[in-house]
Amino acid sequence: MIHQTCAGNPDKRGVLLCPCGVSDDRDPSLLSEEEINVDGNEESARPEETNSTSNSGRKKRANEDTDSSASQKSKKHVQPEVSNILKKLIQELSSDTTRLSEIKEKRALYREAERSEKARNEVIFAYYYFGEELEKHLAHYRKTNEEHEAKKKLYDAVKDQLPKEVTKSAVRKKANRAGKSISATSISKLSDDDIKYVASQVRKNTRQN
């Protein structure tokens, strides 16, 4: 048996021999059915690889389009005045501890002002109750004494409550000076609302000065 491919190669004597050494009638130059099936599978697999590559490219382009859209949204136009407000807000929120120290200092000043206001209110209330008591004592002395003698007894009573360094003359002068501007009677007649009003006005004038 000589294969068709081997028939084209006779020897020197013109005898046709089959040098391929294949014992069956299969032509070695032709592909077998199994090889044809394998090659066919390989060829049929190639379109799938092509489709996979194509799908990957489409996904990549879709992701790029999404990123581009998000970038455009983040770069939307902002009005200049709005941008300035945002910048100032960021600066305020990003300020260092110096800002905190200023706030603490302002709080301390506010608390000190509150203490001063409370002290002034206490002084005003003290004057009120002091004037009320003076008026009661003076009314008591007037029952049995003339006006001059009643005031003298009142000064003596006040002097007994003060340190020894304070003389009767000093008490009399201060009392007379106070009596010319604000008498004990007028102070004693103040209501609680009047005292609160006086305290608020004193606080207002102090802040203006």
VEXDREN-2710 file (C-alpha; in Angstrom, 1 decimal):
% VEXDREN-2710
k/r/px/py/pz
1/MET/0.0/0.0/0.0
2/ILE/1.4/3.3/-1.1
3/HIS/-0.1/6.6/0.1
4/GLN/-0.9/9.3/-2.3
5/THR/1.7/11.7/-0.8
6/CYS/4.4/9.0/-0.8
7/ALA/3.7/8.1/-4.5
8/GLY/5.4/11.1/-5.8
9/ASN/8.8/10.0/-4.4
10/PRO/10.1/6.8/-6.4
11/ASP/13.5/5.5/-5.6
12/LYS/16.5/5.3/-8.1
13/ARG/15.1/2.2/-9.7
14/GLY/11.7/3.7/-10.2
15/VAL/10.1/1.6/-7.6
16/LEU/7.5/3.4/-5.5
17/LEU/8.1/2.8/-1.8
18/CYS/6.2/4.2/1.2
19/PRO/8.9/5.6/3.4
20/CYS/6.6/7.0/6.1
21/GLY/6.4/3.8/7.9
22/VAL/2.7/4.0/8.6
23/SER/1.1/0.6/8.4
24/ASP/-2.5/1.7/7.9
25/ASP/-4.0/3.4/4.8
26/ARG/-4.1/6.9/6.5
27/ASP/-2.3/9.6/4.6
28/PRO/0.2/11.3/7.1
29/SER/-0.2/14.6/5.2
30/LEU/-3.9/14.7/6.0
31/LEU/-5.4/15.6/9.4
32/SER/-7.3/13.0/11.3
33/GLU/-10.9/13.5/12.4
34/GLU/-9.8/14.0/16.0
35/GLU/-7.3/16.6/14.9
36/ILE/-9.9/18.3/12.8
37/ASN/-12.3/18.4/15.8
38/VAL/-9.5/19.8/18.0
39/ASP/-8.7/22.5/15.5
40/GLY/-12.4/23.2/15.1
41/ASN/-12.8/23.6/18.9
42/GLU/-9.8/25.9/19.0
43/GLU/-11.2/28.0/16.2
44/SER/-14.6/28.1/17.8
45/ALA/-13.1/29.2/21.1
46/ARG/-11.4/32.1/19.5
47/PRO/-14.6/34.1/18.9
48/GLU/-15.5/33.6/22.6
49/GLU/-12.1/35.1/23.6
50/THR/-12.8/38.0/21.2
51/ASN/-16.2/38.5/22.7
52/SER/-14.7/38.5/26.2
53/THR/-12.2/41.1/25.2
54/SER/-14.9/43.2/23.6
55/ASN/-17.1/43.0/26.7
56/SER/-14.2/44.1/28.9
57/GLY/-13.5/47.1/26.6
58/ARG/-17.2/48.1/26.8
59/LYS/-17.2/47.9/30.7
60/LYS/-14.0/50.0/30.8
61/ARG/-15.5/52.7/28.6
62/ALA/-18.7/52.6/30.8
63/ASN/-16.7/53.1/33.9
64/GLU/-14.7/55.9/32.3
65/ASP/-18.0/57.6/31.3
66/THR/-19.3/57.2/34.9
67/ASP/-16.2/58.8/36.4
68/SER/-16.3/61.6/33.9
69/SER/-20.0/62.3/34.8
70/ALA/-19.2/62.3/38.5
71/SER/-16.3/64.6/37.9
72/GLN/-18.5/67.0/36.0
73/LYS/-21.1/67.0/38.8
74/SER/-18.4/67.8/41.4
75/LYS/-17.2/70.7/39.4
76/LYS/-20.6/72.4/39.1
77/HIS/-20.6/76.1/39.0
78/VAL/-20.7/77.9/42.4
79/GLN/-21.6/81.6/42.7
80/PRO/-18.7/83.8/43.8
81/GLU/-20.5/85.1/47.0
82/VAL/-21.4/81.5/48.0
83/SER/-17.8/80.4/47.4
84/ASN/-16.6/83.2/49.7
85/ILE/-19.0/82.2/52.4
86/LEU/-17.8/78.6/52.2
87/LYS/-14.2/79.7/52.4
88/LYS/-14.9/81.8/55.5
89/LEU/-16.8/78.9/57.1
90/ILE/-13.9/76.5/56.4
91/GLN/-11.4/79.0/57.8
92/GLU/-13.5/79.4/60.9
93/LEU/-13.9/75.7/61.4
94/SER/-10.2/75.1/60.7
95/SER/-8.9/77.8/63.0
96/ASP/-6.2/76.9/65.5
97/THR/-6.2/77.0/69.3
98/THR/-5.8/80.8/69.3
99/ARG/-9.5/81.1/68.5
100/LEU/-10.3/78.9/71.5
101/SER/-8.2/81.0/73.8
102/GLU/-10.0/84.1/72.6
103/ILE/-13.3/82.4/73.4
104/LYS/-12.1/81.4/76.9
105/GLU/-10.9/85.0/77.5
106/LYS/-14.3/86.4/76.5
107/ARG/-16.0/84.0/78.8
108/ALA/-13.8/85.0/81.6
109/LEU/-14.6/88.7/81.0
110/TYR/-18.3/87.9/80.8
111/ARG/-18.2/86.1/84.1
112/GLU/-16.3/89.0/85.7
113/ALA/-18.9/91.4/84.3
114/GLU/-21.7/89.2/85.8
115/ARG/-19.9/89.3/89.2
116/SER/-19.5/93.1/89.0
117/GLU/-23.2/93.4/88.1
118/LYS/-24.2/91.2/91.0
119/ALA/-22.0/93.3/93.4
120/ARG/-23.6/96.5/92.2
121/ASN/-27.1/95.0/92.7
122/GLU/-26.2/94.0/96.2
123/VAL/-25.0/97.5/97.0
124/ILE/-28.2/99.0/95.7
125/PHE/-30.3/96.6/97.7
126/ALA/-28.1/97.3/100.8
127/TYR/-28.7/101.1/100.3
128/TYR/-32.4/100.3/100.0
129/TYR/-32.6/98.3/103.2
130/PHE/-30.2/100.7/105.0
131/GLY/-32.4/103.7/104.1
132/GLU/-35.5/101.8/105.2
133/GLU/-34.0/101.2/108.6
134/LEU/-32.7/104.8/108.9
135/GLU/-36.2/106.1/108.2
136/LYS/-37.7/103.8/110.8
137/HIS/-35.2/104.9/113.5
138/LEU/-35.6/108.6/112.6
139/ALA/-39.4/108.2/112.9
140/HIS/-38.9/106.7/116.3
141/TYR/-36.7/109.6/117.5
142/ARG/-39.1/112.2/116.1
143/LYS/-41.7/111.0/118.4
144/THR/-39.9/112.4/121.5
145/ASN/-37.4/114.8/120.0
146/GLU/-37.2/117.8/117.7
147/GLU/-35.9/117.3/114.1
148/HIS/-32.4/118.4/114.9
149/GLU/-32.1/116.2/118.0
150/ALA/-33.7/113.3/116.3
151/LYS/-31.1/113.4/113.5
152/LYS/-28.3/113.7/116.1
153/LYS/-29.5/110.6/117.9
154/LEU/-29.7/108.8/114.5
155/TYR/-26.1/109.8/113.7
156/ASP/-24.9/108.5/117.1
157/ALA/-26.7/105.2/116.5
158/VAL/-25.0/104.9/113.1
159/LYS/-21.6/105.8/114.6
160/ASP/-21.8/103.0/117.1
161/GLN/-22.0/100.6/114.2
162/LEU/-18.9/101.9/112.5
163/PRO/-15.2/101.5/113.3
164/LYS/-13.8/103.8/116.0
165/GLU/-11.6/105.6/113.4
166/VAL/-14.8/107.2/111.9
167/THR/-15.7/110.4/113.7
168/LYS/-19.2/111.8/114.4
169/SER/-18.3/114.7/112.2
170/ALA/-17.5/112.4/109.2
171/VAL/-20.7/110.6/109.7
172/ARG/-22.7/113.8/109.9
173/LYS/-21.0/115.2/106.7
174/LYS/-21.6/112.1/104.7
175/ALA/-25.2/111.8/105.9
176/ASN/-25.8/115.4/105.0
177/ARG/-24.2/115.0/101.6
178/ALA/-26.2/111.9/100.9
179/GLY/-29.3/113.6/102.1
180/LYS/-28.9/116.5/99.7
181/SER/-28.8/114.1/96.7
182/ILE/-30.7/111.0/97.8
183/SER/-32.4/111.0/101.1
184/ALA/-32.9/107.9/103.2
185/THR/-36.7/108.5/102.8
186/SER/-36.5/108.4/99.0
187/ILE/-34.4/105.2/99.1
188/SER/-36.7/103.5/101.5
189/LYS/-39.7/104.2/99.3
190/LEU/-38.2/102.4/96.3
191/SER/-39.9/99.2/95.2
192/ASP/-38.2/96.0/94.0
193/ASP/-39.0/96.9/90.4
194/ASP/-37.5/100.4/91.0
195/ILE/-34.3/98.9/92.3
196/LYS/-34.0/96.5/89.4
197/TYR/-34.5/99.4/87.0
198/VAL/-31.8/101.4/88.8
199/ALA/-29.5/98.4/88.6
200/SER/-30.1/98.0/84.8
201/GLN/-29.5/101.7/84.1
202/VAL/-26.2/101.6/86.2
203/ARG/-25.1/98.6/84.2
204/LYS/-25.9/100.3/80.9
205/ASN/-24.1/103.5/81.8
206/THR/-21.1/101.5/83.0
207/ARG/-20.8/99.7/79.7
208/GLN/-21.1/102.9/77.7
209/ASN/-18.3/104.5/79.7
END
